[in-house]
Amino acid sequence: MRTRIVKVLSAHYASDFRVTLQSRRRRLLLAGVLSLPFVGLARAEDVLHLYNWNNYIGTETLARFEAVCGCRIKQDYYSDNEEMLAKLEAGAVGYDLLVPTGNAVESLVRRGALRPIERARLPHFANLRREFLDPWFDPGNRYSVPYATSITLIGYNIGKMRELGLPTDTWALIFEPKHLEKIRGRVTVLNSQRELMAAAMRYLGHSMRSTAPAQWEEAKHLILRAKPYWATFSNSTYIKDLAVGNIWVAHGYSNDMFRAREDARAAGRSFAIGFSTPKEGAVLAVDSFVIHKSGARPNLAHRFIDFMLEGHNAADVSNLIGAGNTNAAAAAHIRPEIAAEPAIFPSPAALANLEMLRDFDPTMRRRLSRMWTEIKVR
């Protein structure tokens, strides 16, 4: 009946009729009357699905993009690259954008899980700093666009460390019993196989890219010796616990330590939070935007990436989140006190003492997985 009516209406009234019908369907959809086949009217194509680290893009930044594009961003979160990769491997689909670290980008490229970046859709790509282009994990940036950097380091309660006479520039603070005896139960470490074992490897003088089983066994035993002194393994709760004084030392990401410091200041705590890069070296993470093949909105994903490449938008990840920045055009917009923070923007000499995690072959991954299981159950 509706088809016959539309056919006999003039073009003007046919247009009015379709608008009225769509409005009616929207009302019915909101009221729960229409079933799922009519959900197309909800404009699912205007939703960008982002799978991201916790608290890694400012809400103000997201709101600006939504206003510009007339779309909505829906985020799911992960706290570890291995968690993200495992979820995708288990069959999770529908994510347009991911923000993995270099070794995870390498893994996703090897799996054939990513869409190539269409450089022509990114007019602001030239804003990127040269040293972050053409990375080892994605030569030519065929699949990735660098977003931000972080260093895995030590955050601490400044007053407590001074009071106890403990060093804050070495991994010995979280691994050596002579120090841990003074802060038993007040220390947390990342619940991440690669990150925690990498810290142990650097403390022992080994590269975190080593494939020597004996060196990784040594790192495992170092961790097991220290484990009884730690409060917990944590990927996110340490931010709040450090800021309120429940813990005094945390192994974690530089941007998280920045947040803990700012939260403690905002709350007027009687103590201050500091963070430093251990002298033995640490993990440098370069996180990038990549477009997953299962996403329905690659065009919107490119539009979001280019929005984030504009200097004032790129600066938000440093000003609001406390992360390092891969964007040269952002420099003029970054607060001077953040730009001067060596644990966020390391000097060339400090940068040379940092390493990026690399993916391993299946045999090595299985070996480390068995070690991690032993660490967690003992």
Protein Blocks (a to p, Z undefined) as FASTA:
>chain_A
ZZmmmmmpcfklmmmmmmmmmmmmmmmmmnomacfklmmmnommlpccddddehibcfkl
mmmmmmmnopacdddddfbfklmmmmmmnopahifbdcddfklmmmmmmnopaccddfkl
mmklmmpcfklgoifklghilmbccfbdcdddddddfklmmmnopafkbfklmmmmklmm
mmgoiaccddbfklmmmmmmmmnopafkbcbfklmmmmmmmmmmmmmmpmbdcfklmmmm
mmnopambdcddfklmmmmmmmmmmnopabdcdddddfkbpcdddddddddfkbcblmlm
mmmmmmmmpmklmmmmmmmnopacfbfklmmmpcfklmmmmklmccfklmmmpccddddd
fklmmmmmmmmmmmmmZZ
